[in-house]
Amino acid sequence: MNIYDMMKQLKNLQRSFEEVKKELRLRKEVVEESGVEIIFNGLGEIVDIEIKDESLKGDWEKLRPILMDLINRAQDISRDMAKEEFGKRFGGLLGGLGLGF
């Protein structure tokens, strides 16, 4: 394989990688607990936080640990989603590149 073909393949890989990221950004998931709901995407970005329990709206000490737990769960779920999607698209290639998926 010559350098031109390798560069072409790398460009295609990069394009595919960006497509997966775009798909993950559009994918929404929800975690909910104790009247608090966090909506996030497949990249782990928090899209929205909703406080459904009125008693929590003015009590930061109760709300803080709930939010921290939900955000951590959202990040775990989004990491798993990304790993699955990149695995489907790229197989074992990313693991060999040391990208942490």
C-alpha positions as CSV (number, residue, x, y, z in Angstrom):
1,M,0.0,0.0,0.0
2,N,1.4,3.4,-0.9
3,I,1.3,6.6,1.2
4,Y,-1.5,8.0,-0.9
5,D,-3.8,5.1,-0.2
6,M,-2.9,5.2,3.5
7,M,-3.7,8.9,3.7
8,K,-7.0,8.3,1.9
9,Q,-7.9,5.5,4.4
10,L,-7.0,7.8,7.3
11,K,-9.2,10.6,5.9
12,N,-12.1,8.1,5.6
13,L,-11.5,6.9,9.2
14,Q,-11.5,10.5,10.4
15,R,-14.8,11.2,8.6
16,S,-16.4,8.1,10.1
17,F,-15.1,9.0,13.5
18,E,-16.7,12.5,13.2
19,E,-20.0,10.9,12.0
20,V,-20.2,8.7,15.1
21,K,-19.5,11.7,17.3
22,K,-22.3,13.6,15.6
23,E,-24.7,10.6,16.1
24,L,-23.7,10.4,19.8
25,R,-24.3,14.1,20.3
26,L,-27.8,13.7,19.0
27,R,-28.7,10.7,21.1
28,K,-30.4,11.6,24.4
29,E,-30.6,9.5,27.5
30,V,-32.2,10.3,31.0
31,V,-31.3,9.3,34.5
32,E,-33.7,10.1,37.3
33,E,-33.7,9.8,41.0
34,S,-35.5,11.4,44.0
35,G,-37.4,13.9,41.9
36,V,-34.3,15.0,39.8
37,E,-33.9,14.2,36.1
38,I,-30.7,14.7,34.1
39,I,-30.9,14.6,30.3
40,F,-27.5,14.0,28.6
41,N,-26.2,12.9,25.2
42,G,-23.9,10.1,24.1
43,L,-20.8,12.3,24.6
44,G,-21.6,12.8,28.2
45,E,-22.7,16.4,27.8
46,I,-25.5,17.5,30.1
47,V,-28.4,18.7,28.0
48,D,-30.8,19.6,30.7
49,I,-31.5,19.2,34.5
50,E,-35.1,19.2,35.7
51,I,-36.1,19.4,39.4
52,K,-39.4,17.7,39.6
53,D,-39.7,17.5,43.4
54,E,-40.7,21.0,44.6
55,S,-39.3,20.3,48.1
56,L,-35.8,20.0,46.5
57,K,-35.8,23.3,44.7
58,G,-34.8,25.3,47.8
59,D,-32.6,22.7,49.6
60,W,-29.1,22.6,48.1
61,E,-27.9,20.2,50.8
62,K,-30.4,17.6,49.7
63,L,-30.0,18.3,46.0
64,R,-26.2,18.3,45.7
65,P,-25.6,14.6,46.4
66,I,-28.5,13.6,44.1
67,L,-27.1,15.7,41.2
68,M,-23.6,14.4,41.7
69,D,-24.8,10.8,41.6
70,L,-26.9,11.4,38.5
71,I,-24.2,13.2,36.7
72,N,-21.7,10.4,37.4
73,R,-24.3,7.8,36.2
74,A,-24.9,9.8,33.1
75,Q,-21.2,9.9,32.3
76,D,-20.9,6.2,32.8
77,I,-23.8,5.5,30.5
78,S,-22.5,7.8,27.8
79,R,-19.1,6.3,28.0
80,D,-20.7,2.9,27.4
81,M,-22.8,4.2,24.5
82,A,-19.7,5.7,22.9
83,K,-17.7,2.5,23.4
84,E,-20.5,0.5,21.8
85,E,-20.9,2.8,18.8
86,F,-17.2,3.2,18.1
87,G,-16.8,-0.6,18.6
88,K,-19.5,-1.3,16.0
89,R,-18.0,1.1,13.5
90,F,-14.3,0.5,14.1
91,G,-14.0,-2.9,15.8
92,G,-10.8,-3.4,17.8
93,L,-8.9,-0.7,15.9
94,L,-9.5,2.0,18.5
95,G,-8.3,-0.1,21.4
96,G,-5.1,-0.6,19.5
97,L,-4.7,3.1,19.1
98,G,-4.9,3.7,22.9
99,L,-7.8,6.1,22.7
100,G,-9.4,4.7,25.9
101,F,-12.5,3.2,24.3
